[in-house]
């Protein structure tokens, strides 16, 4: 869907035509769900987040200024919704990790599935990464989300954001470096992460 067509549907919705919102949902629902799934690693959570994102998008549609593509605005809404969920679950933690580990000591066979401690650690890592991405300047965050979460090629990102490919690569490089620095400084990743931050940007 082109940017112009997006704006036409949005204006129709704002003028009272609720049915005009459906094409916007259909055009973006797979991308929203995919981003939510990559961040939460849980299909049910991803579905709940996708539904919440479109509800918020409809409710706050008047706040969309059209400075970027509607799909990019949805990515930001999705990312923020995922971050809220990760933060909420991080506060609650996994109940009785120590007790669960003690119970598992009585088992006589190995369990190939991640234990409670590992699941908590993985969730904490995802939250740390999400916070690092959230701290990025908006222009770098847009490029990073489209490249790393949506898997878009540089040319597609350039078209999506109406910038040149060189700018895409530059913003992506700076985004990766800043995220790596934040994760190293917080102790989430080892110092070698700094050295690998810019690799792959060509």
C-alpha positions in Angstrom: 0.0 0.0 0.0 1.4 3.4 -1.0 1.8 6.3 1.5 -0.8 8.3 -0.5 -3.4 5.4 -0.3 -2.7 5.1 3.5 -3.5 8.7 4.0 -6.7 8.4 1.9 -7.9 5.6 4.2 -6.9 7.4 7.3 -8.7 10.6 6.3 -11.8 8.5 5.5 -11.7 7.0 9.0 -11.2 10.4 10.6 -14.3 11.6 8.6 -16.4 8.9 10.2 -16.0 5.9 7.8 -15.0 3.1 10.2 -14.9 0.5 7.5 -11.9 2.4 5.9 -9.7 1.2 8.8 -10.0 -2.5 7.7 -7.7 -2.1 4.7 -5.0 -0.6 6.9 -5.3 -3.6 9.3 -5.2 -6.1 6.5 -2.1 -4.4 4.9 -0.2 -4.4 8.2 -1.4 -7.2 10.5 1.2 -9.7 9.4 4.1 -7.3 10.0 2.7 -6.2 13.4 2.3 -9.8 14.5 5.7 -10.8 13.3 7.4 -8.0 15.2 5.5 -8.8 18.4 6.4 -12.5 18.0 10.1 -11.7 17.6 10.1 -9.6 20.7 7.9 -11.8 23.0 8.7 -15.3 21.6 5.1 -16.2 22.4 2.4 -16.6 19.8 -0.4 -15.9 22.2 1.3 -12.8 23.5 2.0 -11.6 20.0 -1.6 -12.0 19.0 -2.8 -10.1 22.1 -0.3 -7.3 21.4 -1.3 -7.1 17.7 -5.0 -6.7 18.7 -4.1 -4.0 21.3 -1.9 -2.2 18.8 -4.7 -1.9 16.2 -7.1 -0.8 18.9 -4.7 1.9 20.0 -4.0 2.9 16.4 -7.7 3.3 15.7 -8.3 5.2 19.0 -5.4 7.6 18.5 -5.5 7.8 14.7 -6.0 11.6 14.9 -2.5 11.9 16.4 -0.9 10.4 13.3 0.6 13.3 11.5 1.7 11.6 8.3 5.4 12.5 8.7 6.3 8.9 8.3 4.6 5.9 6.8 1.6 4.6 8.7 3.3 1.2 8.9 6.3 2.8 10.6 4.0 4.4 13.1 2.5 1.0 13.8 6.0 -0.5 14.3 6.6 2.1 17.0 3.2 1.3 18.7 4.0 -2.4 18.5 7.5 -2.0 19.9 6.2 0.1 22.8 3.4 -2.4 23.6 5.9 -5.2 23.6 8.2 -3.3 25.8 5.4 -2.6 28.3 4.6 -6.3 28.5 8.3 -7.2 29.0 8.6 -4.6 31.7 5.5 -5.8 33.5 6.6 -9.4 33.5 10.1 -8.5 34.5 8.6 -6.9 37.6 6.6 -9.9 38.5 9.5 -12.3 37.7 9.1 -16.1 37.6 7.7 -17.2 41.0 10.0 -19.2 43.3 12.9 -19.8 41.0 15.1 -21.1 43.8 12.4 -23.4 45.1 11.8 -24.8 41.6 15.5 -25.5 41.2 15.6 -27.3 44.6 12.7 -29.5 43.5 14.5 -30.3 40.2 17.5 -31.6 42.1 15.5 -34.7 43.1 15.0 -35.7 39.4 17.0 -38.6 38.1 16.8 -37.6 34.4 17.9 -34.6 32.4 15.3 -32.1 31.3 16.0 -30.6 27.8 13.7 -27.7 28.3 14.9 -24.4 29.7 14.5 -24.2 33.5 12.9 -21.3 35.4 16.2 -19.6 36.0 17.2 -19.8 32.3 13.7 -18.5 31.2 14.1 -15.6 33.6 17.6 -14.8 32.3 16.4 -14.9 28.7 13.5 -12.6 29.5 15.8 -10.2 31.3 18.1 -10.2 28.2 15.2 -9.4 25.9 14.1 -6.6 28.3 17.6 -5.2 28.4 17.8 -5.2 24.6 14.3 -3.6 24.3 15.4 -0.8 26.7 18.5 -0.2 24.7 16.5 0.1 21.5 14.0 2.4 23.2 16.8 4.7 24.2 17.9 5.2 20.5 17.2 8.5 18.8 14.0 8.2 16.8 15.6 8.2 13.4 18.0 5.4 14.4 15.2 3.4 16.0 13.1 3.4 12.9 15.9 2.1 10.8 16.9 -0.5 13.4 13.4 -1.9 13.8 12.8 -2.1 10.1 16.1 -3.9 9.5 16.5 -6.1 12.5 12.9 -7.0 13.3 11.2 -6.7 10.0 14.2 -7.9 8.0 13.8 -5.3 5.3 16.6 -4.7 2.7 18.4 -1.3 2.7 16.7 -0.2 -0.5 13.2 -1.0 1.0 14.0 0.9 4.2 15.2 3.9 2.1 12.0 3.9 0.2 9.9 3.4 3.4 11.5 6.4 5.2 12.2 8.5 2.1 16.0 8.7 2.7 19.0 7.5 0.7 20.7 4.1 1.3 23.8 5.8 2.7 21.8 7.4 5.4 20.1 4.0 6.2 23.5 2.3 6.7 24.9 5.2 8.7 21.9 5.2 11.1 21.9 1.5 11.4 25.6 1.5 12.2 25.2 4.1 14.9 22.1 2.3 16.3 23.9 -1.0 16.6 27.0 0.6 18.2 24.9 2.5 20.8 22.9 -0.7 21.7 26.1 -2.7 22.0 27.6 0.0 24.3 24.5 0.1 26.5 24.3 -3.6 26.8 28.1 -3.9 27.6 27.8 -1.1 30.1 24.9 -2.7 31.8 26.7 -6.1 32.0 24.2 -7.8 29.8 26.7 -8.5 27.0 30.5 -9.1 27.1 32.9 -6.3 25.9 33.4 -8.2 22.6 29.9 -7.1 21.6 31.3 -3.6 21.0 33.7 -5.0 18.3 30.9 -6.8 16.5 28.3 -4.0 16.6 29.0 -2.5 13.2 29.6 -5.7 11.3 27.1 -6.5 8.6 26.4 -2.9 7.6 27.5 -2.8 4.0 
